[in-house]
Amino acid sequence: MDQSTATVLENRFAAPGVYRLRIEAPALARAARPGQFLMLRVGQTLDPLLRRPFSIHAVHGSMTVDILYRVVGKGTNMLTTLRSGEGLDIVGPLGCGFSWREESPSLLVAGGMGIAPLFFLAQIIAQNGAGDKTSALIGARNKTELLCAEELRTMGLQVEVVTEDGSAGKRGLVTDLITNRVAASRPVIYSCGPYPMLHAVASLAMQYGLSCQVSLESFMACGLGACLGCVAEMRSGDLVRVCKEGPVFDAYEVAWK
Amino acid sequence: MKKTRPDLSIRIGLLRLQNPVLTASGTFGYGQEYAGLLDLNRLGGIIVKGLSLNPRPGNMPPRTVETPCGLLNAIGLQNVGVENFIADKLPFLRNLSVPVIVNILGQDIKEYRKLAERLSNVEGIAALEVNISCPNVKKGGVVFGTDYKAAARVARAVRAATRLPIIIKLSPNVTDVVSIARAVEEAGADSISLINTLTGMAIDVEARRPKLHNVTGGLSGPAIKPIALRMVWQVAGAVNIPVIGCGGIMTAADALEFLIAGASAVQVGTANFVNPKATMEIISGIEEYLVRHNLKDIKSLVGSLIL
């Protein structure tokens, strides 16, 4: 974990309302693990006041890091105005990421922006030569919002796409595809996406007795474990910090509601 | 000729701080959370997350929401409890060379007394900050802080239970903060810190629901600074014990405003979330100011407001 100034290399349109920010951040690039995140200070303003958490989307070599972000409010809107060469105050890498289980086939299940941290996991899997025994199920609302499918195919993963309006791949929800996928092999599921989707993925994993890791989202003030604002309820009854004990949790430990 | 560096040290009763910048309770965990990001030994002191007798799970999420220039929180005093603090958190803090101040919270006066007694008997604690101002819990907290008689009772009980310096942290959610400040001074407080958060709320208009599970929360951050500054100025002018200012301090300029208004020291809270190195920048900024104004020490600045 480090607080440093990264240099913006590129801030490119990726899909409607979605941008890919590439920064030069050597310490972060070297230390980052899939599923971890960083806290980014968008500007020097008091409104928005707080840093914004972003999962680490990709790491290239030992120098650059990508963040995939959707414009949702004032902070992310300001982020779109960043240009190459500008400095950006970041703290990271933070949190506990995915634990890739090399011995088992992997099934990546992404909904919408949930592809952001899973792409980095796919990179690591592919670099370790396990891309061909890895499947990725990617869901989006429509064709234009579909992210990273081609890149994952290029990396050697078996990619299946589903959209809510049927404009790309099958029509339906990403969870519709899980049953077929798990029948043949017994993969470990790694998932990120909207809460209802994660809940559904976790339920299916439990139904089939499969190991499943989910990346949870929560509003974070500090990202460092100090403010205790971002807690999630576990089945044990404990309220644990998403930023510190997570954001990736064993799906069996989460108290799904 | 080489100028000597200004003296940033300050006394808060029996407590001696190397500089007037403390971390506010609830915004700095138990110190260790920030260890990798800044030199903790440069701080004036660390005020740790509020402790209760037994561990508290806190309120259900959502617990925090950002508002313009502010942060609304309803953590509900989640903490590890006094025994776990002594066993697991204090050993790390003891290795630091800065004073560690423990913020305590009881559900009744007996609990405040027990906490004060227990913490007086362990090594490595420089002072107690008595939290009678948390707006996010039903029992204790602000219940004591909004009534001057109850506030004085807590102060008196803690005073009788410990020889450690005691700082009483006041609530801004009152009409007359001065009467409460005078009451706790009279009851034996060594110092007063203010302000804690202001009760507020935020609503999701699409869902027509409160954004916090607890409905209301405590507002902190730059949005509350003018109110905090006003209260510090009022209280510093009304009591004879040192006042520690807190509320929306983000920069050295903010901290200087509080010192000039009469605070002997400041607490930095929400700024730690925004910029983990905020305290370091504030310490350097205060020193630069003293140099620039040819002031030899921080004491010549405290309460120097010209009206």
Interface residues (C-beta under 8 A of the other chain):
Chain A: M1 D2 Q3 R41 L46 D47 P48 L49 L50 R51 D89 V91 S218 F219 A221 C222 L224 G225 A226 C227 L228 G229 C230 V231 A232 E233 G237 D238 L239
Chain B: G26 T27 F28 G29 E33 Y34 G36 L37 K49 P57 G58 M60 P61 P62 R63 T64 V65 E66 P68 C69 G70 L71 N73 I75 Q78 G221 P222 M250 T270 N272 F273 V274 N275 P276 K277
